């Protein structure tokens, strides 16, 4: 199940909490999967400009599947609430699962999304700065 969760998140098949476009968002950078096949943009968003939205920008090679393509250009995380310096908490829907997650940014080094399904099945997904 943990492997399935990692695959689902890695493929960017999250059903977004909100599919509305990010308005006047401050970019925190573009991050990629470790195999460099998927690009994500991190933005501050929401009415207060302090929430976090993550958008799937691109998928290449074996990551560009029919399951992933519909989510390109859409949020995989929407309006996660701040929980500390460069930390946010929020919910994501991944397929039929709802994940309660935390997101941590170490600027220029890594972005980690941690989530749990059914409280007991948890995993981390780490992105690295784009080249």
N, CA and C atoms as an extended XYZ file, in Angstrom:
393
Properties=species:S:1:pos:R:3:atomname:S:1:resname:S:1:resid:I:1 pbc="F F F"
N         0.825       -1.189        0.000 N   UNK     1
C         0.000        0.000        0.000 CA  UNK     1
C         0.871        1.255        0.000 C   UNK     1
N         1.992        1.226        0.760 N   UNK     2
C         2.869        2.398        0.786 CA  UNK     2
C         3.436        2.650       -0.598 C   UNK     2
N         3.836        1.588       -1.290 N   UNK     3
C         4.338        1.744       -2.650 CA  UNK     3
C         3.279        2.322       -3.564 C   UNK     3
N         2.037        1.882       -3.385 N   UNK     4
C         0.937        2.415       -4.196 CA  UNK     4
C         0.729        3.888       -3.917 C   UNK     4
N         0.789        4.266       -2.646 N   UNK     5
C         0.628        5.671       -2.281 CA  UNK     5
C         1.720        6.509       -2.924 C   UNK     5
N         2.955        6.058       -2.849 N   UNK     6
C         4.073        6.788       -3.448 CA  UNK     6
C         3.867        6.925       -4.958 C   UNK     6
N         3.439        5.850       -5.596 N   UNK     7
C         3.218        5.891       -7.041 CA  UNK     7
C         2.111        6.860       -7.398 C   UNK     7
N         1.030        6.805       -6.653 N   UNK     8
C        -0.098        7.695       -6.943 CA  UNK     8
C         0.325        9.142       -6.806 C   UNK     8
N         1.008        9.468       -5.709 N   UNK     9
C         1.441       10.852       -5.512 CA  UNK     9
C         2.469       11.228       -6.565 C   UNK     9
N         3.416       10.341       -6.829 N   UNK    10
C         4.464       10.639       -7.805 CA  UNK    10
C         3.891       10.875       -9.185 C   UNK    10
N         2.848       10.192       -9.523 N   UNK    11
C         2.240       10.377      -10.831 CA  UNK    11
C         1.397       11.635      -10.904 C   UNK    11
N         1.206       12.264       -9.782 N   UNK    12
C         0.451       13.514       -9.801 CA  UNK    12
C        -1.017       13.308      -10.097 C   UNK    12
N        -1.567       12.162       -9.692 N   UNK    13
C        -2.964       11.898       -9.988 CA  UNK    13
C        -3.885       12.371       -8.877 C   UNK    13
N        -3.389       13.263       -8.060 N   UNK    14
C        -4.221       13.770       -6.973 CA  UNK    14
C        -5.439       14.487       -7.530 C   UNK    14
N        -6.569       14.179       -6.992 N   UNK    15
C        -7.765       14.955       -7.330 CA  UNK    15
C        -7.693       16.192       -6.448 C   UNK    15
N        -7.619       17.327       -7.053 N   UNK    16
C        -7.316       18.549       -6.333 CA  UNK    16
C        -8.435       18.969       -5.396 C   UNK    16
N        -8.030       19.530       -4.242 N   UNK    17
C        -8.999       20.113       -3.330 CA  UNK    17
C        -9.712       21.253       -4.035 C   UNK    17
N        -9.000       21.964       -4.871 N   UNK    18
C        -9.584       23.046       -5.656 CA  UNK    18
C        -8.829       23.112       -6.963 C   UNK    18
N        -9.544       23.270       -8.053 N   UNK    19
C        -8.890       23.345       -9.350 CA  UNK    19
C        -8.865       24.771       -9.862 C   UNK    19
N        -9.153       25.738       -8.994 N   UNK    20
C        -9.144       27.130       -9.425 CA  UNK    20
C        -7.720       27.582       -9.681 C   UNK    20
N        -7.518       28.507      -10.611 N   UNK    21
C        -6.172       28.969      -10.905 CA  UNK    21
C        -5.598       29.780       -9.754 C   UNK    21
N        -4.294       29.781       -9.657 N   UNK    22
C        -3.615       30.577       -8.651 CA  UNK    22
C        -3.599       32.018       -9.133 C   UNK    22
N        -4.080       32.922       -8.311 N   UNK    23
C        -4.124       34.328       -8.687 CA  UNK    23
C        -3.054       35.096       -7.928 C   UNK    23
N        -2.244       35.846       -8.622 N   UNK    24
C        -1.216       36.697       -8.023 CA  UNK    24
C        -0.379       35.935       -7.003 C   UNK    24
N         0.013       34.740       -7.338 N   UNK    25
C         0.764       33.903       -6.417 CA  UNK    25
C         2.252       34.205       -6.496 C   UNK    25
N         2.893       34.130       -5.344 N   UNK    26
C         4.346       34.300       -5.286 CA  UNK    26
C         4.996       32.932       -5.459 C   UNK    26
N         5.832       32.779       -6.464 N   UNK    27
C         6.478       31.500       -6.724 CA  UNK    27
C         7.591       31.241       -5.713 C   UNK    27
N         7.610       30.014       -5.199 N   UNK    28
C         8.678       29.573       -4.302 CA  UNK    28
C         9.675       28.700       -5.049 C   UNK    28
N         9.430       28.510       -6.337 N   UNK    29
C        10.370       27.758       -7.154 CA  UNK    29
C         9.743       26.574       -7.845 C   UNK    29
N        10.533       25.990       -8.726 N   UNK    30
C        10.113       24.796       -9.452 CA  UNK    30
C        10.967       23.640       -8.948 C   UNK    30
N        10.294       22.555       -8.608 N   UNK    31
C        10.948       21.368       -8.075 CA  UNK    31
C        10.573       20.178       -8.941 C   UNK    31
N        11.441       19.159       -8.936 N   UNK    32
C        11.258       17.986       -9.788 CA  UNK    32
C        11.363       16.708       -8.973 C   UNK    32
N        10.815       15.648       -9.548 N   UNK    33
C        11.046       14.328       -8.982 CA  UNK    33
C        12.531       14.012       -9.154 C   UNK    33
N        13.045       13.088       -8.370 N   UNK    34
C        14.483       12.797       -8.423 CA  UNK    34
C        14.921       12.258       -9.780 C   UNK    34
N        14.004       11.670      -10.544 N   UNK    35
C        14.362       11.186      -11.881 CA  UNK    35
C        14.215       12.278      -12.947 C   UNK    35
N        13.824       13.491      -12.512 N   UNK    36
C        13.686       14.683      -13.375 CA  UNK    36
C        12.593       14.531      -14.436 C   UNK    36
N        11.627       13.643      -14.201 N   UNK    37
C        10.581       13.423      -15.196 CA  UNK    37
C         9.320       14.242      -14.949 C   UNK    37
N         9.184       14.846      -13.760 N   UNK    38
C         7.998       15.643      -13.457 CA  UNK    38
C         8.407       16.949      -12.800 C   UNK    38
N         7.752       18.035      -13.215 N   UNK    39
C         8.030       19.370      -12.678 CA  UNK    39
C         6.812       19.876      -11.921 C   UNK    39
N         7.069       20.476      -10.767 N   UNK    40
C         6.021       21.055       -9.935 CA  UNK    40
C         6.414       22.481       -9.585 C   UNK    40
N         5.450       23.401       -9.606 N   UNK    41
C         5.713       24.766       -9.157 CA  UNK    41
C         5.042       24.975       -7.815 C   UNK    41
N         5.805       25.537       -6.874 N   UNK    42
C         5.301       25.860       -5.548 CA  UNK    42
C         4.985       27.342       -5.512 C   UNK    42
N         3.787       27.677       -5.042 N   UNK    43
C         3.363       29.075       -4.964 CA  UNK    43
C         2.689       29.356       -3.637 C   UNK    43
N         2.901       30.565       -3.129 N   UNK    44
C         2.076       31.035       -2.028 CA  UNK    44
C         0.753       31.443       -2.651 C   UNK    44
N        -0.347       31.140       -1.981 N   UNK    45
C        -1.658       31.401       -2.562 CA  UNK    45
C        -2.671       31.674       -1.457 C   UNK    45
N        -3.912       31.770       -1.831 N   UNK    46
C        -4.988       32.012       -0.883 CA  UNK    46
C        -5.183       33.481       -0.618 C   UNK    46
N        -6.265       33.788        0.089 N   UNK    47
C        -6.600       35.178        0.387 CA  UNK    47
C        -5.503       35.894        1.168 C   UNK    47
N        -4.812       35.162        2.037 N   UNK    48
C        -3.767       35.781        2.862 CA  UNK    48
C        -2.394       35.746        2.206 C   UNK    48
N        -2.264       35.047        1.077 N   UNK    49
C        -0.978       34.940        0.395 CA  UNK    49
C         0.048       34.128        1.156 C   UNK    49
N        -0.396       33.340        2.157 N   UNK    50
C         0.522       32.535        2.964 CA  UNK    50
C         0.265       31.038        2.836 C   UNK    50
N        -0.828       30.682        2.187 N   UNK    51
C        -1.123       29.271        1.973 CA  UNK    51
C        -0.216       28.744        0.864 C   UNK    51
N        -0.170       27.430        0.715 N   UNK    52
C         0.681       26.824       -0.300 CA  UNK    52
C        -0.158       26.086       -1.334 C   UNK    52
N         0.151       26.337       -2.595 N   UNK    53
C        -0.429       25.595       -3.713 CA  UNK    53
C         0.722       24.990       -4.506 C   UNK    53
N         0.541       23.765       -4.964 N   UNK    54
C         1.545       23.080       -5.769 CA  UNK    54
C         0.873       22.652       -7.069 C   UNK    54
N         1.473       23.051       -8.186 N   UNK    55
C         0.917       22.773       -9.507 CA  UNK    55
C         1.833       21.829      -10.270 C   UNK    55
N         1.254       20.803      -10.874 N   UNK    56
C         2.015       19.917      -11.748 CA  UNK    56
C         2.208       20.641      -13.072 C   UNK    56
N         3.453       20.949      -13.417 N   UNK    57
C         3.747       21.701      -14.642 CA  UNK    57
C         3.982       20.819      -15.856 C   UNK    57
N         4.694       19.708      -15.675 N   UNK    58
C         5.071       18.887      -16.827 CA  UNK    58
C         5.378       17.464      -16.393 C   UNK    58
N         5.212       16.553      -17.342 N   UNK    59
C         5.599       15.155      -17.156 CA  UNK    59
C         6.270       14.699      -18.446 C   UNK    59
N         7.401       14.006      -18.303 N   UNK    60
C         8.187       13.572      -19.461 CA  UNK    60
C         8.443       12.065      -19.406 C   UNK    60
N         8.735       11.519      -20.579 N   UNK    61
C         9.124       10.112      -20.662 CA  UNK    61
C         8.073        9.190      -20.069 C   UNK    61
N         8.522        8.229      -19.273 N   UNK    62
C         7.611        7.229      -18.713 CA  UNK    62
C         6.618        7.823      -17.720 C   UNK    62
N         6.853        9.037      -17.250 N   UNK    63
C         5.919        9.688      -16.320 CA  UNK    63
C         4.737       10.322      -17.046 C   UNK    63
N         4.843       10.523      -18.342 N   UNK    64
C         3.790       11.190      -19.117 CA  UNK    64
C         2.730       10.181      -19.555 C   UNK    64
N         2.030        9.630      -18.585 N   UNK    65
C         1.012        8.621      -18.864 CA  UNK    65
C        -0.358        9.265      -19.048 C   UNK    65
N        -1.287        8.479      -19.514 N   UNK    66
C        -2.656        8.949      -19.674 CA  UNK    66
C        -3.289        9.342      -18.359 C   UNK    66
N        -2.839        8.736      -17.247 N   UNK    67
C        -3.356        9.096      -15.929 CA  UNK    67
C        -2.846       10.455      -15.482 C   UNK    67
N        -1.664       10.814      -15.886 N   UNK    68
C        -1.025       12.044      -15.428 CA  UNK    68
C        -1.414       13.252      -16.273 C   UNK    68
N        -1.462       13.088      -17.569 N   UNK    69
C        -1.661       14.224      -18.480 CA  UNK    69
C        -2.845       15.124      -18.129 C   UNK    69
N        -3.992       14.598      -17.683 N   UNK    70
C        -5.110       15.493      -17.347 CA  UNK    70
C        -4.814       16.443      -16.180 C   UNK    70
N        -3.804       16.135      -15.370 N   UNK    71
C        -3.495       16.950      -14.194 CA  UNK    71
C        -2.411       17.988      -14.437 C   UNK    71
N        -1.798       17.962      -15.612 N   UNK    72
C        -0.776       18.959      -15.923 CA  UNK    72
C        -1.438       20.331      -15.959 C   UNK    72
N        -0.838       21.265      -15.235 N   UNK    73
C        -1.385       22.613      -15.147 CA  UNK    73
C        -2.387       22.792      -14.022 C   UNK    73
N        -2.603       21.759      -13.224 N   UNK    74
C        -3.575       21.827      -12.133 CA  UNK    74
C        -2.882       21.621      -10.786 C   UNK    74
N        -3.581       22.053       -9.736 N   UNK    75
C        -3.040       21.900       -8.379 CA  UNK    75
C        -3.050       20.438       -7.944 C   UNK    75
N        -1.973       19.994       -7.336 N   UNK    76
C        -1.952       18.720       -6.633 CA  UNK    76
C        -2.036       18.966       -5.133 C   UNK    76
N        -1.767       20.189       -4.728 N   UNK    77
C        -1.983       20.672       -3.362 CA  UNK    77
C        -2.614       22.044       -3.519 C   UNK    77
N        -3.670       22.300       -2.768 N   UNK    78
C        -4.347       23.583       -2.896 CA  UNK    78
C        -4.642       24.172       -1.522 C   UNK    78
N        -4.109       25.354       -1.285 N   UNK    79
C        -4.377       26.117       -0.068 CA  UNK    79
C        -4.034       25.389        1.224 C   UNK    79
N        -2.876       24.724        1.261 N   UNK    80
C        -2.396       24.146        2.514 CA  UNK    80
C        -2.092       25.302        3.466 C   UNK    80
N        -2.437       25.145        4.720 N   UNK    81
C        -2.304       26.219        5.711 CA  UNK    81
C        -0.915       26.225        6.347 C   UNK    81
N        -0.373       27.425        6.624 N   UNK    82
C         0.940       27.510        7.263 CA  UNK    82
C         0.927       26.858        8.648 C   UNK    82
N         2.019       26.153        8.976 N   UNK    83
C         2.144       25.529       10.296 CA  UNK    83
C         3.511       25.807       10.912 C   UNK    83
N         4.260       26.720       10.323 N   UNK    84
C         5.589       27.063       10.800 CA  UNK    84
C         6.366       27.706        9.670 C   UNK    84
N         7.642       27.969        9.912 N   UNK    85
C         8.493       28.570        8.895 CA  UNK    85
C         8.744       27.564        7.772 C   UNK    85
N         8.264       27.877        6.559 N   UNK    86
C         8.386       26.988        5.395 CA  UNK    86
C         7.734       25.628        5.623 C   UNK    86
N         6.648       25.611        6.418 N   UNK    87
C         5.894       24.382        6.682 CA  UNK    87
C         4.409       24.672        6.536 C   UNK    87
N         3.688       23.684        5.982 N   UNK    88
C         2.252       23.806        5.780 CA  UNK    88
C         1.599       22.471        6.090 C   UNK    88
N         0.297       22.512        6.383 N   UNK    89
C        -0.505       21.302        6.572 CA  UNK    89
C        -1.755       21.435        5.737 C   UNK    89
N        -2.194       20.323        5.192 N   UNK    90
C        -3.408       20.354        4.399 CA  UNK    90
C        -3.862       18.966        4.023 C   UNK    90
N        -4.958       18.934        3.300 N   UNK    91
C        -5.521       17.671        2.832 CA  UNK    91
C        -5.393       17.597        1.324 C   UNK    91
N        -5.142       16.404        0.861 N   UNK    92
C        -5.085       16.141       -0.572 CA  UNK    92
C        -5.968       14.936       -0.839 C   UNK    92
N        -6.558       14.891       -1.987 N   UNK    93
C        -7.305       13.707       -2.394 CA  UNK    93
C        -6.475       13.015       -3.467 C   UNK    93
N        -6.163       11.758       -3.222 N   UNK    94
C        -5.368       10.966       -4.151 CA  UNK    94
C        -6.218        9.768       -4.550 C   UNK    94
N        -6.703        9.781       -5.778 N   UNK    95
C        -7.607        8.718       -6.209 CA  UNK    95
C        -8.800        8.675       -5.281 C   UNK    95
N        -9.042        7.522       -4.681 N   UNK    96
C       -10.163        7.391       -3.755 CA  UNK    96
C        -9.759        7.679       -2.310 C   UNK    96
N        -8.523        8.061       -2.093 N   UNK    97
C        -8.022        8.296       -0.746 CA  UNK    97
C        -7.895        9.783       -0.446 C   UNK    97
N        -8.175       10.144        0.793 N   UNK    98
C        -7.914       11.501        1.251 CA  UNK    98
C        -6.698       11.447        2.157 C   UNK    98
N        -5.709       12.262        1.841 N   UNK    99
C        -4.482       12.289        2.626 CA  UNK    99
C        -4.478       13.509        3.517 C   UNK    99
N        -4.133       13.308        4.769 N   UNK   100
C        -3.820       14.407        5.661 CA  UNK   100
C        -2.318       14.529        5.590 C   UNK   100
N        -1.831       15.706        5.231 N   UNK   101
C        -0.404       15.793        5.004 CA  UNK   101
C         0.260       17.032        5.533 C   UNK   101
N         1.569       16.943        5.578 N   UNK   102
C         2.399       18.093        5.913 CA  UNK   102
C         3.375       18.291        4.766 C   UNK   102
N         3.745       19.549        4.559 N   UNK   103
C         4.628       19.916        3.458 CA  UNK   103
C         5.736       20.781        4.031 C   UNK   103
N         6.967       20.450        3.717 N   UNK   104
C         8.114       21.176        4.256 CA  UNK   104
C         9.057       21.555        3.125 C   UNK   104
N         9.393       22.837        3.071 N   UNK   105
C        10.304       23.354        2.050 CA  UNK   105
C        11.621       23.752        2.686 C   UNK   105
N        12.703       23.212        2.159 N   UNK   106
C        14.042       23.680        2.477 CA  UNK   106
C        14.498       24.357        1.192 C   UNK   106
N        14.329       25.702        1.110 N   UNK   107
C        14.563       26.409       -0.155 CA  UNK   107
C        15.894       26.046       -0.809 C   UNK   107
N        15.823       25.741       -2.112 N   UNK   108
C        17.020       25.414       -2.871 CA  UNK   108
C        17.562       24.025       -2.630 C   UNK   108
N        16.946       23.253       -1.728 N   UNK   109
C        17.455       21.914       -1.411 CA  UNK   109
C        16.432       20.824       -1.655 C   UNK   109
N        15.236       20.960       -1.043 N   UNK   110
C        14.222       19.922       -1.225 CA  UNK   110
C        12.861       20.403       -0.752 C   UNK   110
N        11.845       19.700       -1.223 N   UNK   111
C        10.462       19.921       -0.821 CA  UNK   111
C         9.891       18.549       -0.505 C   UNK   111
N         9.402       18.368        0.714 N   UNK   112
C         8.915       17.062        1.146 CA  UNK   112
C         7.421       17.134        1.433 C   UNK   112
N         6.677       16.241        0.781 N   UNK   113
C         5.254       16.077        1.058 CA  UNK   113
C         5.104       14.768        1.827 C   UNK   113
N         4.521       14.836        3.016 N   UNK   114
C         4.290       13.648        3.835 CA  UNK   114
C         2.793       13.487        4.007 C   UNK   114
N         2.288       12.292        3.786 N   UNK   115
C         0.854       12.088        3.900 CA  UNK   115
C         0.507       10.724        4.437 C   UNK   115
N        -0.687       10.647        5.026 N   UNK   116
C        -1.184        9.391        5.576 CA  UNK   116
C        -2.580        9.105        5.049 C   UNK   116
N        -2.814        7.838        4.749 N   UNK   117
C        -4.131        7.351        4.375 CA  UNK   117
C        -4.589        6.454        5.514 C   UNK   117
N        -5.819        6.623        5.935 N   UNK   118
C        -6.363        5.826        7.040 CA  UNK   118
C        -5.504        5.922        8.291 C   UNK   118
N        -4.836        6.999        8.493 N   UNK   119
C        -4.013        7.322        9.658 CA  UNK   119
C        -2.796        6.415        9.813 C   UNK   119
N        -2.834        5.191        9.349 N   UNK   120
C        -1.740        4.253        9.601 CA  UNK   120
C        -0.811        4.015        8.416 C   UNK   120
N        -1.229        4.360        7.219 N   UNK   121
C        -0.391        4.135        6.041 CA  UNK   121
C         0.182        5.481        5.627 C   UNK   121
N         1.455        5.672        5.912 N   UNK   122
C         2.086        6.973        5.687 CA  UNK   122
C         3.321        6.832        4.799 C   UNK   122
N         3.634        7.922        4.093 N   UNK   123
C         4.815        7.915        3.237 CA  UNK   123
C         5.243        9.344        2.950 C   UNK   123
N         6.488        9.504        2.536 N   UNK   124
C         7.039       10.801        2.144 CA  UNK   124
C         7.316       10.792        0.646 C   UNK   124
N         7.213       11.974        0.050 N   UNK   125
C         7.493       12.169       -1.370 CA  UNK   125
C         8.380       13.402       -1.448 C   UNK   125
N         9.625       13.240       -1.908 N   UNK   126
C        10.591       14.336       -1.913 CA  UNK   126
C        10.856       14.828       -3.330 C   UNK   126
N        10.800       16.148       -3.488 N   UNK   127
C        11.133       16.800       -4.752 CA  UNK   127
C        12.433       17.567       -4.568 C   UNK   127
N        13.181       17.726       -5.659 N   UNK   128
C        14.450       18.452       -5.622 CA  UNK   128
C        14.371       19.651       -6.566 C   UNK   128
N        15.227       20.662       -6.368 N   UNK   129
C        15.172       21.842       -7.245 CA  UNK   129
C        15.356       21.463       -8.712 C   UNK   129
N        14.623       22.149       -9.569 N   UNK   130
C        14.721       21.903      -11.008 CA  UNK   130
C        16.073       22.367      -11.524 C   UNK   130
N        16.555       21.680      -12.537 N   UNK   131
C        17.817       22.071      -13.183 CA  UNK   131
C        17.520       22.890      -14.408 C   UNK   131
